[in-house]
Amino acid sequence: MDAIAPIGAVSGLSPVTASSGSGGETGGTAGGVDFGAMVAQGLQRLQQVQDTADGLAVQAATGRLTDVHDYMIAATQASLATSLAAAVRNRALESFNEIMRMQA
């Protein structure tokens, strides 16, 4: 395999901006980034990083990998990306629970 690409789970995403629509507008994002698409993109990138690490692990185990440090880098990237995804999920759940506890 070629050189390992840098992890893009965070750096590849564009910033979220507030929508400039009227207060009663629902559905779609006028001038903003679709949160669902952003989450899907992040999860897809996480899967790609893990697939790369898995492929390099197989190559290392079968002796076809010439540079073992490529596997170590990919495994570390996959571990960090998974930790980041878990932290974001935990924070989202905490935020959701806090919103549900608010008085109307």
C-alpha positions in Angstrom: 0.0 0.0 0.0 1.1 3.6 -0.5 1.7 6.1 2.2 -1.0 6.5 4.8 -3.3 9.5 4.3 -3.7 11.8 7.3 -6.8 11.4 9.3 -9.5 13.6 7.9 -12.3 12.9 10.3 -11.9 16.4 11.7 -9.9 18.4 9.2 -12.0 17.3 6.2 -15.2 18.8 7.5 -16.4 22.3 6.8 -17.5 24.5 9.7 -21.2 24.5 10.7 -22.8 27.9 10.2 -26.1 29.3 11.4 -28.9 29.2 8.9 -30.1 32.6 7.7 -33.7 31.6 7.2 -36.7 32.9 9.1 -37.6 31.5 12.5 -40.5 29.4 11.2 -38.5 27.7 8.5 -38.2 23.9 8.9 -36.4 21.3 6.8 -33.2 22.0 4.8 -30.5 24.4 5.6 -30.3 27.8 4.0 -26.6 28.7 4.0 -25.6 26.1 6.5 -24.2 22.6 6.5 -26.6 19.7 6.9 -25.7 18.2 10.3 -26.9 14.7 9.2 -24.7 14.8 6.2 -21.7 16.0 8.3 -22.2 13.1 10.7 -22.6 10.6 7.9 -19.4 11.9 6.3 -17.5 11.6 9.6 -18.7 8.0 10.1 -17.8 7.1 6.5 -14.3 8.5 7.0 -14.0 6.6 10.3 -14.9 3.4 8.4 -12.3 4.1 5.7 -9.6 4.7 8.4 -10.5 1.4 10.1 -10.6 -0.5 6.8 -7.1 0.8 5.9 -5.8 -0.3 9.3 -7.4 -3.7 8.9 -6.0 -4.2 5.4 -2.5 -3.3 6.7 -2.9 -5.6 9.6 -3.6 -8.5 7.3 -0.6 -7.6 5.1 1.6 -7.4 8.2 0.4 -10.8 9.4 1.0 -12.5 6.1 4.4 -10.9 5.6 3.5 -8.8 2.6 3.9 -5.5 4.3 7.4 -4.0 3.8 7.0 -1.0 6.1 5.5 -2.1 9.4 5.5 1.4 10.6 2.7 2.1 8.1 0.5 -0.4 10.0 1.4 1.2 13.3 0.4 4.7 12.0 -2.8 3.4 10.5 -3.7 1.5 13.7 -3.1 4.6 15.8 -5.2 6.8 13.5 -8.0 4.3 13.7 -7.8 4.2 17.5 -7.8 8.0 17.7 -10.7 8.3 15.2 -12.7 5.8 17.2 -12.0 7.6 20.5 -13.1 10.9 18.9 -16.3 9.4 17.6 -17.1 7.9 21.0 -16.4 11.2 22.7 -18.7 13.1 20.3 -21.4 10.5 20.7 -21.2 10.7 24.5 -21.3 14.5 24.4 -24.3 14.5 22.1 -26.1 12.1 24.4 -25.3 14.3 27.4 -26.6 17.4 25.6 -29.8 15.6 24.5 -30.4 14.4 28.1 -29.8 18.0 29.4 -32.3 19.4 26.8 -34.9 16.8 27.8 -34.5 17.8 31.5 -35.3 21.5 30.7 -38.6 22.9 31.8 -40.8 24.0 28.9 
